[in-house]
Amino acid sequence: MAIATAGIFLMRAALTLTTPVDLTGMPGLAGSTGAALVGVATALTASRSRTVRTITAPGLAIGYALVFTHDTTTALTIGYLIALTWWGIRLTAQTMRLAFPTTATALHRLLDRANG
């Protein structure tokens, strides 16, 4: 989340020409760097597999950096928020499985009884 926060901050700073972009004078570079950070954060958030993260993080970082404009900033942020929502749902499901280990067995018995 810290990576995404830094990325969103840099993208917004590049579009509004506020600190730190007003000090460097390179809004395109700062905005593209921020978009790349959001791409990396999206890849890290969307998957638990180290292999998938290794493959998708550079691809999303480059892709997000290439499409960064004023019009796409909201779409890039929403993409990260969707990945964050997926992470929350996945974490909740895992927590529920750990908290109630016999529920799955009970549901299978109930469904088998209804079908048979």
Buried (B, 14 or more C-beta within 10 A) or exposed (E): EEBBEBBBBBBBBBBEEEEEBEEEEEBEBBBBBBBBBBBBBBBBBBBEEEEEBEEBBEEBBBBBBEBBEEEBBEEBBEBBEEBBEEBEEEEEEEEEEEEEEEEEEEEEEEEEEEEE
